[in-house]
């Protein structure tokens, strides 16, 4: 499963719903969403693999820490 963390202080205003679940990332309990589900809900228009690699680079995500 591909998941990304969402900060507790961030609010997301939208007309769609993406399931949020609790999980542990880098030893910290975090609110998570499935990246593929988010990609589908956003109607990105690009292949998931391309989109997620760009997001990882853009936000500086670190493997085994942020995902």
N, C-alpha and C positions, 0 to 999 in steps of 0.2 A: 504494500500500500504506500502511496506517496502522500505525505501529509505536510502541511506547513503550519507554523504557529501564528496565532492572532493575539496581539496584546490585549490584556484585560481592559486597558484604557481606550482602545480604539473602538469607535462605533462605525458600523457599516450600514449605510442607508441605501436600500435598494428595493426593487419590486420582485426580487427572487429570493429563494431560501436555499441555503446550503447547510446541511447538517453539521453541527459542531459537536465534537466529542472530547473527552479528557484523555490525556496521554502524558507520558514521561519523555521529555527531550533533555538530554544532558543532565539527567538527575533532577529535573524540575517539572512539577505538574503544570501542564500547559493546556489551553484550549486549542484544539486542532481542527482542521478541515482536510478532507481528501482533495489533493491537488487536481486529480482528474475530474472530480465532481465540480469543483470550482471552475475549471477550464470549460466544461460543458455548459454550466450555468451562465458564464460570461459571454458565450457565443463568440469566442475569440476569432475564429475563422482561419486559424493556422493549426498545423499538426501539434498535438500535445507536446511531443519531444522538443520541438523547436521553441515553443512558448515557455516551457518550464526551464530550459537551459538559459534563455534570455532573462527570466525572472531571477534565477539563482545568481547570475552575474550582476544584474541591475541592483539587487538588494544585498549582495555580498554574503549570501547564505553559505554556511559551512557544513559539509557532509558530516553526519554523526553528531552534529550539534544542533542545527536548525532543521534538518530533515533526515 
